[in-house]
């Protein structure tokens, strides 16, 4: 016990307390860590009955599991990405009543808004599989000892000052709890409309200068088509799951022939542009797993071409022998995926072979940038036109005649690093940027999953083959149709979407200007395209495609679309602000929204006093202390210059 007290006091989980009299009705706690005129060694001759810590300081919380067995507790702890052998696990048992017991895990949770969040205190959630999960963010929590008939033991042995508390982002914690328990009451107390992201508590005056970008709400993953849900179960980490969903939407959007919708009365197809940006070794490679959705399609298209080409060779011989009157046409080799590491002409020819439709998939933006250096203007123009299916013509000397694609339909999935992103988009004037659904993140720490352990998805190859065949059947079912299927929103859904975008336009225009407005307008089209993809898959799974020429979105799908759009819109605005900052040729590191919002709202054509900056910050809900810090950061980044003491001016 003495060793444990010493270790606990030395750890950054203080204050440390002890319960010293088990005969009293209520615990009587005495502080052990150093205070003025207080010697922590006072207890050593008479070890306390229980030692514990006070949660609530240093972002420390406790999470207690009252479940039927250790196996259930271990599975929940594993979902928190806690490593095996974690020292800060305390188990409570009652020798006289085996039913009574719990496991408590201690965590540091960043981003918890203590001034407003109902998570503060001791909320309890009923687990879906039985039992309860209780969180304590204030007060005393036992670590080890015995009192009042209950025994507290450290499950994995005593810890030392070298052991560290597991850290978790607040949004990730809530996402995990959402997957384990009923959080209806919690959300009601947050006064959120529907399933809005918990992190968006604008009233709380908490400033976190962090690159942590929002996750797609966990509730979205409960409302997806069954085949997509099955595909996503192989991913444990929230970021991986987000990337995999967006990647799947982009790839599948290229595989829905004969599905159309109306946007501003113009016919549109489902093709979506997605770009995922993260530093190297951040796990964005999972995006490429989405190629599974087209592998069986590509295989069957190749078989069709080989059969057609074999017939062509036989018929050409018959034509030469004058056994048939007309020369056969050379068959076209159709694909889903378009080449991105070749010339623009080769890409355009393949797009023409595909009847104007295709997928550009590239996991390294450098490959795409380098391939297009000489012809980047051609790529950019085509991709911008393809967003709205505008006719595009290419004429070269080597062509017998110009090639025209009347309604180009291109889906794009690109991943890359921030440097690659800024090489591609060096100005907000580049209209291609606003056409992408953007997802950007930077890991605070790398969560290393054990590649040697069983994952529960040992037969992953069979799962992927099944998914690949499912989407091949969907593709050829649609391709062979003689008429198109039109996707539509209901009137109520259309009004809900319109109100959301109208409100958002006012908000983003006032902070980010004209460039943000163009992003928002294109996101309105992206919302319809995401709705098309999800609704078509659901209709196929429910056996409705063969008997209908109209697909109407469900309210559930509409809410899913809104959640995805709201999340990615924030990612896009963050990258927009950084494109503008970098466009001044005075590099600024990728920062959180607060610094950038302040920079973009400060006066442009005159100097300003610190007092005015503080006033502007107050309107943006940025504290005075943070404004002072941000001004210093912006001076160092050469975005501002200090004219005199307490006076600044933007650098042009």
Secondary structure as UniProt FT lines:
FT   HELIX           2..10
FT   STRAND          16..19
FT   TURN            22..23
FT   STRAND          29..31
FT   TURN            36..37
FT   HELIX           40..43
FT   TURN            44..45
FT   STRAND          50..55
FT   TURN            58..59
FT   STRAND          60..66
FT   HELIX           70..79
FT   TURN            80..81
FT   TURN            84..85
FT   STRAND          89..94
FT   TURN            95..96
FT   TURN            98..99
FT   STRAND          101..110
FT   TURN            114..116
FT   TURN            118..122
FT   STRAND          124..127
FT   TURN            128..129
FT   STRAND          132..136
FT   STRAND          139..147
FT   TURN            148..149
FT   STRAND          150..154
FT   TURN            155..156
FT   TURN            161..162
FT   STRAND          166..169
FT   HELIX           170..180
FT   HELIX           184..190
FT   TURN            198..199
FT   TURN            202..203
FT   HELIX           218..222
FT   HELIX           226..232
FT   TURN            233..234
FT   HELIX           238..253
FT   TURN            254..255
FT   TURN            257..258
FT   STRAND          259..263
FT   TURN            264..265
FT   STRAND          266..268
FT   STRAND          273..277
FT   TURN            280..281
FT   HELIX           284..291
FT   HELIX           292..320
FT   TURN            321..322
FT   STRAND          337..338
FT   HELIX           344..353
FT   TURN            354..356
FT   STRAND          357..362
FT   HELIX           365..371
FT   TURN            372..375
FT   HELIX           376..387
FT   TURN            388..389
FT   STRAND          392..394
FT   TURN            397..398
FT   STRAND          403..405
FT   TURN            406..407
FT   STRAND          409..416
FT   HELIX           418..424
FT   TURN            428..429
FT   TURN            431..432
FT   HELIX           433..435
FT   STRAND          437..440
FT   TURN            451..452
FT   TURN            458..459
FT   HELIX           460..479
FT   STRAND          485..488
FT   HELIX           491..512
FT   HELIX           514..541
FT   TURN            542..543
FT   HELIX           545..547
FT   STRAND          550..552
FT   HELIX           555..582
FT   TURN            583..585
FT   HELIX           593..601
FT   STRAND          608..609
FT   HELIX           610..619
FT   TURN            620..621
FT   HELIX           624..636
FT   TURN            637..638
FT   STRAND          640..644
FT   TURN            645..646
FT   STRAND          647..650
//
